[in-house]
Amino acid sequence: MRRVYDRPAFVDWVERFLPDLTDAPGRTILDPIDVESDPDEEIALHFVGLNVSKAWSLAGIADALPGHEYAPILERSAKRHAERGLAQAFTDAYAGSHWLSSFVLYLLTRDEGGIAPE
């Protein structure tokens, strides 16, 4: 939506769409997924990919909300997702090795116009 709406419309949409992110119970949507099982298992690798993709998406939303009270919350969440995802993204298991590296590349190059530049 940040690419479709102008900034005022996007801010309005975010405030209506998301729960109150300043409220602690609402923050659970901002927590990375804990990969409890063996990170080389297929389903676990999909959760790793989800953490990485959420990291670049949350960072992009935060960038689109300069000065908004949600921006620092989203930035912190993006950082936690990136740390969790990058710690487990590099695997020899085919279930993850054939695609996780592209998600990592999108995350690491997002400020260089990597995926969907502004």
Secondary structure as UniProt FT lines:
FT   TURN            2..4
FT   HELIX           7..17
FT   TURN            21..22
FT   HELIX           24..30
FT   TURN            39..40
FT   HELIX           42..63
FT   TURN            66..67
FT   HELIX           70..88
FT   HELIX           94..97
FT   TURN            98..99
FT   HELIX           100..108
FT   HELIX           110..112
//
